[in-house]
């Protein structure tokens, strides 16, 4: 039983690739994750059945269709790149250490606001940067919808906004640093550091692991002092 073989996973790839393309992708996955995959099967999406949900641990797909959109399967390119590698690894193995957490941060998703800016303008800037970098549709409204349910103010001039529902895209954290704190909510909380966070709904446990690491960092009494010193 693959499940009992030291935690190795049963993986199903939903794909309509040609046979030669399927063989290539299979070879890459077996090379990358020989210690994590116990069973690797391919199936056209049209043959997917509900009974298979209990048989496999992880679902991948080479098509951004229904199973990708509903959050069942993690997308991979037919010729997977480094980003695909980390997405698949997170689905198979989770986040193992702080280095894995650092990979959800990207230099392209850091922004320092030199002028005064209000909450909504700051969020729009960060959402737009994330949309452009990840080549995904705008999701600013989803972030504001979540904020309308309750403030995402964390503590110590930190806010952790996120979409009201998980997105079928890479897990990421976009960072906004404000030179002067801005009013964040009706309670008057003020924020200097914004961590716009989005967890891939195809790998929902990843976000919980990330926040276990970050919450410990936030609780350190010198964290915001260090942040101010570098603004």
C-alpha positions as CSV (number, residue, x, y, z in Angstrom):
1,X,0.0,0.0,0.0
2,X,1.6,3.3,-1.1
3,X,-0.1,5.2,1.8
4,X,1.8,3.0,4.2
5,X,5.1,3.3,2.6
6,X,6.7,6.0,4.8
7,X,4.0,8.5,3.9
8,X,4.5,8.4,0.2
9,X,1.4,9.7,-1.7
10,X,-0.9,8.4,-4.4
11,X,-0.9,11.0,-7.1
12,X,-3.4,11.4,-10.0
13,X,-2.6,13.7,-12.9
14,X,-5.7,14.9,-14.8
15,X,-4.4,15.6,-18.3
16,X,-5.2,15.3,-21.9
17,X,-1.6,15.3,-23.0
18,X,-0.3,13.2,-25.9
19,X,1.4,10.0,-24.9
20,X,4.9,11.4,-25.5
21,X,4.1,14.5,-23.4
22,X,2.6,12.3,-20.6
23,X,5.8,10.2,-20.5
24,X,8.0,13.2,-20.2
25,X,5.9,14.7,-17.4
26,X,5.9,11.3,-15.6
27,X,9.7,11.1,-15.8
28,X,10.1,14.6,-14.4
29,X,7.7,14.0,-11.5
30,X,9.4,10.6,-10.7
31,X,12.8,12.2,-10.7
32,X,11.8,15.2,-8.6
33,X,9.7,13.3,-6.0
34,X,10.9,9.7,-6.0
35,X,10.7,9.8,-2.2
36,X,7.3,11.3,-1.9
37,X,5.2,9.6,-4.6
38,X,4.2,6.0,-4.1
39,X,1.8,5.8,-7.0
40,X,1.5,8.0,-10.1
41,X,-1.4,7.7,-12.5
42,X,-2.6,9.8,-15.4
43,X,-6.3,10.2,-16.4
44,X,-8.2,12.5,-18.9
45,X,-10.4,14.9,-17.0
46,X,-13.5,13.6,-18.8
47,X,-12.9,10.2,-17.1
48,X,-12.7,11.6,-13.6
49,X,-15.1,9.9,-11.2
50,X,-16.1,10.8,-7.6
51,X,-14.9,7.3,-6.4
52,X,-11.3,8.4,-7.2
53,X,-11.4,11.1,-4.6
54,X,-10.8,8.7,-1.8
55,X,-8.2,6.6,-3.7
56,X,-5.7,9.4,-4.3
57,X,-4.0,11.8,-1.9
58,X,-2.9,14.5,-4.3
59,X,-4.4,15.6,-7.6
60,X,-2.4,17.5,-10.3
61,X,-3.6,18.9,-13.6
62,X,-2.1,20.3,-16.8
63,X,-5.3,22.1,-17.7
64,X,-6.7,25.1,-16.0
65,X,-10.2,23.8,-16.3
66,X,-12.9,22.7,-13.8
67,X,-10.8,20.7,-11.4
68,X,-8.3,23.5,-11.2
69,X,-10.9,26.2,-10.7
70,X,-12.8,24.3,-7.9
71,X,-9.5,23.7,-6.0
72,X,-9.2,20.0,-6.4
73,X,-6.0,19.8,-8.5
74,X,-2.7,21.7,-8.4
75,X,-1.8,23.1,-11.8
76,X,1.5,22.2,-13.5
77,X,2.8,23.1,-16.9
78,X,3.2,20.1,-19.3
79,X,6.9,20.9,-19.1
80,X,7.1,21.9,-15.4
81,X,9.3,24.8,-14.3
82,X,10.7,25.7,-10.9
83,X,7.5,27.3,-9.7
84,X,5.6,24.1,-10.6
85,X,8.2,22.2,-8.6
86,X,7.6,24.2,-5.4
87,X,3.8,24.1,-5.8
88,X,3.8,20.3,-6.3
89,X,6.3,19.9,-3.5
90,X,4.1,21.9,-1.1
91,X,1.1,19.7,-2.1
92,X,3.1,16.5,-1.5
93,X,5.2,17.5,1.5
94,X,3.9,20.7,2.9
95,X,6.3,23.4,4.2
96,X,9.2,21.7,5.9
97,X,11.3,24.6,7.2
98,X,11.7,28.4,7.2
99,X,13.5,28.3,3.8
100,X,10.3,26.9,2.3
101,X,8.3,29.8,3.8
102,X,10.7,32.3,2.3
103,X,9.7,31.1,-1.2
104,X,6.2,32.6,-0.9
105,X,7.9,36.0,-0.8
106,X,9.1,37.6,-4.1
107,X,11.1,40.8,-4.6
108,X,8.5,41.8,-7.2
109,X,5.8,41.8,-4.5
110,X,7.5,44.3,-2.1
111,X,6.4,47.9,-2.1
112,X,7.5,50.8,0.0
113,X,4.9,53.7,0.0
114,X,6.8,56.9,0.1
115,X,3.7,59.1,0.4
116,X,0.8,58.9,2.8
117,X,-1.8,56.4,1.5
118,X,-5.0,55.1,2.9
119,X,-5.9,51.4,3.4
120,X,-7.8,50.9,0.2
121,X,-5.3,52.5,-2.0
122,X,-2.5,50.5,-0.4
123,X,-4.4,47.3,-0.9
124,X,-5.1,48.1,-4.5
125,X,-1.4,48.7,-5.2
126,X,-0.4,45.4,-3.6
127,X,-3.2,43.5,-5.3
128,X,-2.3,44.9,-8.7
129,X,1.3,44.0,-8.3
130,X,0.4,40.5,-7.4
131,X,-2.0,40.2,-10.3
132,X,0.6,41.3,-12.7
133,X,3.4,39.2,-11.3
134,X,1.3,36.0,-11.1
135,X,-0.6,36.8,-14.3
136,X,-4.0,36.3,-12.6
137,X,-7.3,38.2,-12.8
138,X,-7.7,41.2,-10.4
139,X,-8.8,40.2,-6.9
140,X,-8.9,43.5,-5.1
141,X,-12.6,43.3,-4.5
142,X,-12.2,39.9,-2.8
143,X,-9.8,41.4,-0.4
144,X,-12.1,44.3,0.4
145,X,-15.0,41.8,0.8
146,X,-13.0,40.0,3.5
147,X,-12.1,43.3,5.2
148,X,-15.8,44.2,5.4
149,X,-16.4,41.2,7.5
150,X,-13.9,42.3,10.1
151,X,-10.6,44.0,10.4
152,X,-7.5,42.0,9.5
153,X,-5.4,44.2,11.8
154,X,-3.0,41.8,13.6
155,X,-1.1,43.7,16.2
156,X,1.8,46.1,16.6
157,X,1.0,48.1,13.4
158,X,0.7,44.9,11.3
159,X,-2.2,43.9,9.1
160,X,-2.7,40.6,7.3
161,X,-5.4,41.1,4.6
162,X,-6.4,38.3,2.4
163,X,-9.1,37.4,-0.1
164,X,-12.5,36.3,1.3
165,X,-11.9,32.9,-0.4
166,X,-8.8,31.1,-1.4
167,X,-7.6,31.5,-5.0
168,X,-6.4,28.7,-7.3
169,X,-3.0,30.4,-7.8
170,X,0.4,30.2,-6.2
171,X,0.5,30.8,-2.4
172,X,2.2,34.3,-2.0
173,X,2.7,37.1,0.4
174,X,2.9,40.7,-0.9
175,X,4.5,43.1,1.5
176,X,3.7,46.8,1.8
177,X,5.7,49.1,4.1
178,X,4.3,52.5,4.9
179,X,6.5,55.4,5.9
180,X,3.7,56.6,8.2
181,X,1.0,54.4,9.8
182,X,-2.4,54.6,8.2
183,X,-5.8,54.2,9.8
184,X,-6.9,50.6,9.1
185,X,-10.3,50.1,10.7
186,X,-13.2,51.7,12.5
187,X,-11.5,50.9,15.8
188,X,-8.7,53.3,15.0
189,X,-6.0,50.7,14.7
190,X,-3.1,52.0,12.6
191,X,-0.9,50.0,10.4
192,X,2.7,50.4,9.1
193,X,3.3,46.9,7.7
194,X,0.9,45.1,5.3
195,X,1.2,41.4,4.6
196,X,-1.3,40.7,1.8
197,X,-1.5,36.9,2.0
198,X,-3.2,34.4,-0.4
199,X,-3.1,30.7,0.1
200,X,-3.6,28.3,-2.9
201,X,-7.0,26.7,-2.4
202,X,-5.6,23.6,-3.9
203,X,-3.2,23.4,-1.0
204,X,-5.1,25.0,1.9
205,X,-2.9,23.6,4.7
206,X,0.0,25.6,3.4
207,X,-1.4,28.9,4.7
208,X,-1.8,27.6,8.2
209,X,1.8,26.5,8.3
210,X,3.0,29.9,7.0
211,X,1.1,31.7,9.7
212,X,2.5,29.4,12.4
213,X,5.9,30.7,11.5
214,X,4.9,34.4,11.0
215,X,2.9,34.6,14.1
216,X,5.9,33.7,16.2
217,X,7.9,36.4,14.4
218,X,5.2,39.0,14.9
219,X,5.1,38.2,18.6
220,X,8.8,39.1,19.1
221,X,8.9,42.5,20.9
222,X,11.7,43.9,18.7
223,X,10.1,43.0,15.4
224,X,8.4,46.3,14.6
225,X,11.4,48.3,16.0
226,X,13.6,46.5,13.4
227,X,11.1,47.3,10.7
228,X,11.0,51.0,11.5
229,X,14.7,51.2,11.5
230,X,14.8,50.0,7.8
231,X,12.0,52.3,6.5
